[in-house]
Amino acid sequence: MNFYLVNGEVKFLTHKVEYEQKGETIVREFYDEDDKNAFVDRLQERNIEYVETEIEQPTQDIVDKVDGKKFNTIAEAQAYMDGTLPKSQLEILQETVDTLVLSALEG
């Protein structure tokens, strides 16, 4: 899964744009379609040929799962998306409280 961590939030790559400049291939990656469109417009204005690649997006479940969450590292965000991140003490406590409340309501 291709993503960046921007101010602690997961941003998924949407497009990649490749072009030649001074004999060198330059690759720009975008996680915002508006930014990509503005960049492509500038390339077109300068008559620079480019190749645009749309990057497959994650499932809506993954997008929803990370929406509004903050992470300290890419590894932490990846583990969270994979479901391999150990639960925090707060999450464990919340699950315990939820279980106790449910038990009290049922009993």
Phi and psi in degrees as GROMACS dihedral restraints (atoms count N, CA, C in turn):
[ dihedral_restraints ]
;  ai    aj    ak    al  type     phi  dphi    fc
    3     4     5     6     1   -96.6    20    10
    4     5     6     7     1   117.2    20    10
    6     7     8     9     1  -153.1    20    10
    7     8     9    10     1   161.8    20    10
    9    10    11    12     1  -115.7    20    10
   10    11    12    13     1   160.2    20    10
   12    13    14    15     1  -108.4    20    10
   13    14    15    16     1   112.5    20    10
   15    16    17    18     1  -117.5    20    10
   16    17    18    19     1   114.8    20    10
   18    19    20    21     1    51.5    20    10
   19    20    21    22     1    37.5    20    10
   21    22    23    24     1    84.7    20    10
   22    23    24    25     1    -6.9    20    10
   24    25    26    27     1  -104.1    20    10
   25    26    27    28     1   145.4    20    10
   27    28    29    30     1   -77.1    20    10
   28    29    30    31     1   128.0    20    10
   30    31    32    33     1  -124.5    20    10
   31    32    33    34     1   120.6    20    10
   33    34    35    36     1   -85.2    20    10
   34    35    36    37     1   136.9    20    10
   36    37    38    39     1   -65.2    20    10
   37    38    39    40     1   137.5    20    10
   39    40    41    42     1  -110.9    20    10
   40    41    42    43     1   -32.8    20    10
   42    43    44    45     1  -149.0    20    10
   43    44    45    46     1   156.5    20    10
   45    46    47    48     1  -128.2    20    10
   46    47    48    49     1   135.1    20    10
   48    49    50    51     1  -123.1    20    10
   49    50    51    52     1   126.5    20    10
   51    52    53    54     1  -116.6    20    10
   52    53    54    55     1   139.5    20    10
   54    55    56    57     1  -153.1    20    10
   55    56    57    58     1   163.7    20    10
   57    58    59    60     1   -99.2    20    10
   58    59    60    61     1   138.3    20    10
   60    61    62    63     1  -145.6    20    10
   61    62    63    64     1   118.1    20    10
   63    64    65    66     1    53.7    20    10
   64    65    66    67     1    42.1    20    10
   66    67    68    69     1    77.1    20    10
   67    68    69    70     1     5.8    20    10
   69    70    71    72     1  -116.4    20    10
   70    71    72    73     1   137.8    20    10
   72    73    74    75     1   -83.3    20    10
   73    74    75    76     1   124.0    20    10
   75    76    77    78     1  -107.2    20    10
   76    77    78    79     1   134.3    20    10
   78    79    80    81     1  -120.2    20    10
   79    80    81    82     1   125.4    20    10
   81    82    83    84     1  -117.4    20    10
   82    83    84    85     1   134.6    20    10
   84    85    86    87     1  -111.4    20    10
   85    86    87    88     1   144.2    20    10
   87    88    89    90     1  -129.8    20    10
   88    89    90    91     1   140.9    20    10
   90    91    92    93     1  -113.4    20    10
   91    92    93    94     1     8.8    20    10
   93    94    95    96     1  -136.7    20    10
   94    95    96    97     1   121.5    20    10
   96    97    98    99     1   -64.2    20    10
   97    98    99   100     1   -34.8    20    10
   99   100   101   102     1   -63.7    20    10
  100   101   102   103     1   -41.3    20    10
  102   103   104   105     1   -63.3    20    10
  103   104   105   106     1   -41.9    20    10
  105   106   107   108     1   -62.1    20    10
  106   107   108   109     1   -45.1    20    10
  108   109   110   111     1   -62.0    20    10
  109   110   111   112     1   -41.6    20    10
  111   112   113   114     1   -64.1    20    10
  112   113   114   115     1   -39.8    20    10
  114   115   116   117     1   -66.2    20    10
  115   116   117   118     1   -44.7    20    10
  117   118   119   120     1   -62.6    20    10
  118   119   120   121     1   -39.0    20    10
  120   121   122   123     1   -59.0    20    10
  121   122   123   124     1   -42.1    20    10
  123   124   125   126     1   -65.7    20    10
  124   125   126   127     1   -39.3    20    10
  126   127   128   129     1   -62.8    20    10
  127   128   129   130     1   -42.1    20    10
  129   130   131   132     1   -65.4    20    10
  130   131   132   133     1   -39.7    20    10
  132   133   134   135     1   -60.7    20    10
  133   134   135   136     1   -32.8    20    10
  135   136   137   138     1   -93.9    20    10
  136   137   138   139     1     7.7    20    10
  138   139   140   141     1    55.4    20    10
  139   140   141   142     1    40.2    20    10
  141   142   143   144     1   -97.5    20    10
  142   143   144   145     1   126.5    20    10
  144   145   146   147     1   -75.6    20    10
  145   146   147   148     1   144.6    20    10
  147   148   149   150     1  -148.2    20    10
  148   149   150   151     1   163.3    20    10
  150   151   152   153     1  -122.1    20    10
  151   152   153   154     1   125.0    20    10
  153   154   155   156     1  -107.6    20    10
  154   155   156   157     1   130.4    20    10
  156   157   158   159     1  -122.0    20    10
  157   158   159   160     1   126.0    20    10
  159   160   161   162     1   -84.9    20    10
  160   161   162   163     1   133.6    20    10
  162   163   164   165     1   -98.2    20    10
  163   164   165   166     1   133.2    20    10
  165   166   167   168     1   -59.6    20    10
  166   167   168   169     1   134.1    20    10
  168   169   170   171     1   -91.7    20    10
  169   170   171   172     1   153.2    20    10
  171   172   173   174     1   -69.5    20    10
  172   173   174   175     1   170.5    20    10
  174   175   176   177     1   -66.0    20    10
  175   176   177   178     1   158.3    20    10
  177   178   179   180     1   -61.8    20    10
  178   179   180   181     1   -31.0    20    10
  180   181   182   183     1   -60.2    20    10
  181   182   183   184     1   -42.8    20    10
  183   184   185   186     1   -66.7    20    10
  184   185   186   187     1   -45.1    20    10
  186   187   188   189     1   -58.7    20    10
  187   188   189   190     1   -46.2    20    10
  189   190   191   192     1   -65.2    20    10
  190   191   192   193     1   -37.5    20    10
  192   193   194   195     1   -61.3    20    10
  193   194   195   196     1   -38.9    20    10
  195   196   197   198     1   -96.4    20    10
  196   197   198   199     1    -7.7    20    10
  198   199   200   201     1   -60.0    20    10
  199   200   201   202     1   122.3    20    10
  201   202   203   204     1    82.3    20    10
  202   203   204   205     1    -3.9    20    10
  204   205   206   207     1   -87.0    20    10
  205   206   207   208     1   148.1    20    10
  207   208   209   210     1  -113.1    20    10
  208   209   210   211     1   139.5    20    10
  210   211   212   213     1  -129.5    20    10
  211   212   213   214     1   153.4    20    10
  213   214   215   216     1   -90.1    20    10
  214   215   216   217     1   -29.7    20    10
  216   217   218   219     1  -139.8    20    10
  217   218   219   220     1   161.0    20    10
  219   220   221   222     1   -63.8    20    10
  220   221   222   223     1   -39.3    20    10
  222   223   224   225     1   -60.9    20    10
  223   224   225   226     1   -40.8    20    10
  225   226   227   228     1   -64.1    20    10
  226   227   228   229     1   -44.4    20    10
  228   229   230   231     1   -63.5    20    10
  229   230   231   232     1   -43.1    20    10
  231   232   233   234     1   -62.8    20    10
  232   233   234   235     1   -44.5    20    10
  234   235   236   237     1   -62.6    20    10
  235   236   237   238     1   -38.3    20    10
  237   238   239   240     1   -63.1    20    10
  238   239   240   241     1   -45.3    20    10
  240   241   242   243     1   -65.5    20    10
  241   242   243   244     1   -35.9    20    10
  243   244   245   246     1   -76.9    20    10
  244   245   246   247     1   -14.9    20    10
  246   247   248   249     1    81.8    20    10
  247   248   249   250     1    17.6    20    10
  249   250   251   252     1  -106.4    20    10
  250   251   252   253     1     2.9    20    10
  252   253   254   255     1   -77.8    20    10
  253   254   255   256     1   126.8    20    10
  255   256   257   258     1   -60.2    20    10
  256   257   258   259     1   145.7    20    10
  258   259   260   261     1   -69.4    20    10
  259   260   261   262     1   144.4    20    10
  261   262   263   264     1   -76.3    20    10
  262   263   264   265     1   163.3    20    10
  264   265   266   267     1   -60.3    20    10
  265   266   267   268     1   -36.2    20    10
  267   268   269   270     1   -64.1    20    10
  268   269   270   271     1   -42.8    20    10
  270   271   272   273     1   -64.7    20    10
  271   272   273   274     1   -41.0    20    10
  273   274   275   276     1   -63.8    20    10
  274   275   276   277     1   -43.6    20    10
  276   277   278   279     1   -62.8    20    10
  277   278   279   280     1   -43.9    20    10
  279   280   281   282     1   -62.2    20    10
  280   281   282   283     1   -41.9    20    10
  282   283   284   285     1   -63.7    20    10
  283   284   285   286     1   -39.2    20    10
  285   286   287   288     1   -64.5    20    10
  286   287   288   289     1   -45.9    20    10
  288   289   290   291     1   -61.6    20    10
  289   290   291   292     1   -45.2    20    10
  291   292   293   294     1   -58.6    20    10
  292   293   294   295     1   -42.9    20    10
  294   295   296   297     1   -64.3    20    10
  295   296   297   298     1   -43.7    20    10
  297   298   299   300     1   -64.2    20    10
  298   299   300   301     1   -43.3    20    10
  300   301   302   303     1   -62.9    20    10
  301   302   303   304     1   -44.4    20    10
  303   304   305   306     1   -61.5    20    10
  304   305   306   307     1   -41.7    20    10
  306   307   308   309     1   -63.8    20    10
  307   308   309   310     1   -41.5    20    10
  309   310   311   312     1   -65.1    20    10
  310   311   312   313     1   -38.2    20    10
  312   313   314   315     1   -69.1    20    10
  313   314   315   316     1   -35.7    20    10
  315   316   317   318     1   -77.8    20    10
  316   317   318   319     1   -28.7    20    10
